[in-house]
Amino acid sequence: MSDLDPEDAKLVTLARSVRARNGAAEGAAVRDLDGRTYNASTVALPSLKLTALQAAVAAAVSSGAEGLEAAVVVTGEDALDAASVSAVRDLAATAPVFRATPAGDVADVVR
């Protein structure tokens, strides 16, 4: 994480924390255009399923965010799923979406 912008590194920390706290498959965090952050973990209920990033975007939108600067997903998967990236793209066409490992290392970035 040392080569990340400090604000993006903060998103990695938030995403890792919510994933660990909830024992979830994924954790995510986003930063809106005002610099506010929102984090969430995977939602896996019988009647509602959201990726962690979808849930974080939903939290941002429900709090009035009109756009995003950046997003992070902490996952053990080898790639980001399209639904997660699409949720970010609904608010930000070019915001970077970082995929980080559970250890906090950024594995790749979708721009």
C-alpha positions as CSV (number, residue, x, y, z in Angstrom):
1,M,0.0,0.0,0.0
2,S,3.0,2.3,0.3
3,D,2.7,3.6,-3.3
4,L,-1.0,4.4,-3.0
5,D,-2.2,7.9,-2.4
6,P,-2.9,8.2,1.4
7,E,-6.7,8.7,0.8
8,D,-6.8,5.5,-1.3
9,A,-4.8,3.6,1.3
10,K,-7.4,4.7,3.8
11,L,-10.1,3.1,1.6
12,V,-8.1,-0.2,1.7
13,T,-7.9,0.0,5.5
14,L,-11.6,0.6,5.8
15,A,-12.5,-2.2,3.4
16,R,-10.2,-4.7,5.2
17,S,-11.7,-3.7,8.5
18,V,-15.3,-4.2,7.6
19,R,-14.5,-7.5,5.9
20,A,-12.7,-8.8,9.0
21,R,-15.3,-7.4,11.4
22,N,-18.2,-9.1,9.6
23,G,-16.4,-12.2,8.6
24,A,-17.6,-11.5,5.1
25,A,-16.3,-12.7,1.7
26,E,-15.6,-9.1,0.6
27,G,-15.2,-5.7,2.1
28,A,-15.4,-2.5,0.2
29,A,-15.0,1.3,0.7
30,V,-15.8,4.2,-1.6
31,R,-14.9,8.0,-1.4
32,D,-17.4,10.5,-2.7
33,L,-16.7,13.8,-4.3
34,D,-16.8,15.6,-1.0
35,G,-14.2,13.2,0.5
36,R,-16.7,11.3,2.7
37,T,-16.1,7.6,2.9
38,Y,-18.5,4.7,3.1
39,N,-17.8,1.0,3.7
40,A,-19.8,-2.2,3.6
41,S,-19.4,-5.9,3.4
42,T,-21.0,-8.6,1.3
43,V,-24.8,-8.9,1.9
44,A,-26.0,-12.5,1.6
45,L,-29.6,-12.7,2.9
46,P,-32.2,-15.0,1.5
47,S,-34.1,-12.1,0.0
48,L,-31.2,-9.7,-0.7
49,K,-27.7,-10.3,-2.2
50,L,-25.2,-7.5,-2.8
51,T,-21.6,-7.5,-3.4
52,A,-19.6,-5.4,-0.9
53,L,-19.0,-2.7,-3.5
54,Q,-22.7,-2.6,-4.4
55,A,-23.5,-2.2,-0.7
56,A,-20.9,0.6,-0.3
57,V,-22.2,2.4,-3.3
58,A,-25.8,2.1,-2.0
59,A,-24.6,3.6,1.3
60,A,-23.0,6.5,-0.5
61,V,-26.1,7.2,-2.6
62,S,-28.5,6.9,0.3
63,S,-26.4,9.5,2.1
64,G,-26.6,11.9,-0.9
65,A,-23.4,11.2,-2.8
66,E,-23.6,12.4,-6.4
67,G,-20.3,10.9,-7.5
68,L,-17.3,8.9,-6.5
69,E,-13.6,9.6,-6.6
70,A,-12.3,6.1,-5.9
71,A,-13.4,2.6,-4.7
72,V,-11.7,-0.4,-3.2
73,V,-12.7,-4.0,-2.9
74,V,-10.8,-6.4,-0.6
75,T,-11.4,-9.9,-1.8
76,G,-9.8,-13.3,-2.1
77,E,-11.1,-13.5,-5.7
78,D,-8.8,-13.1,-8.7
79,A,-10.9,-10.5,-10.4
80,L,-13.7,-8.0,-9.8
81,D,-17.1,-9.0,-10.8
82,A,-18.9,-6.9,-13.4
83,A,-21.8,-6.0,-11.1
84,S,-19.4,-4.4,-8.6
85,V,-17.7,-2.3,-11.3
86,S,-21.0,-1.3,-12.8
87,A,-22.2,0.0,-9.5
88,V,-19.3,2.4,-9.4
89,R,-19.7,3.4,-13.0
90,D,-23.2,4.4,-12.4
91,L,-21.7,7.3,-10.4
92,A,-18.3,7.7,-11.8
93,A,-17.2,6.9,-15.4
94,T,-13.5,7.0,-14.7
95,A,-13.0,6.6,-10.9
96,P,-10.3,3.9,-10.2
97,V,-11.6,0.7,-8.7
98,F,-8.8,-1.0,-6.7
99,R,-8.9,-4.8,-6.0
100,A,-6.9,-5.6,-2.9
101,T,-6.0,-8.9,-1.3
102,P,-7.0,-9.7,2.3
103,A,-3.5,-8.7,3.3
104,G,-4.1,-5.2,1.9
105,D,-1.9,-5.5,-1.2
106,V,-3.4,-3.9,-4.3
107,A,-3.6,-6.6,-7.0
108,D,-5.0,-4.5,-9.8
109,V,-6.9,-1.4,-10.8
110,V,-9.9,-1.0,-13.1
111,R,-10.0,2.5,-14.6
